[in-house]
Amino acid sequence: MDIPTQIKIQNNPYLYRYLREHSSWYKNLNRNPNSIKQMEIEMRKAYQLNLSDRIDRFSQKIEMIRSFMDILS
């Protein structure tokens, strides 16, 4: 694995954790360091870090607050 790829993984705790959980990526990154982009995409899907996932979580929180407000009213 090349040095810039290692630095990128070390600076991102999500990438580091994903790499530890899915060790097959070590082989892929050693053979092709450019595959880190694909790994990032899979990591975002696995940990639900996409914009749509964040919006869904935010809307669920708003719904929960709204239901608490209805109960208190």
Beta strands, then each sheet from edge to edge (+ up, - down):
end
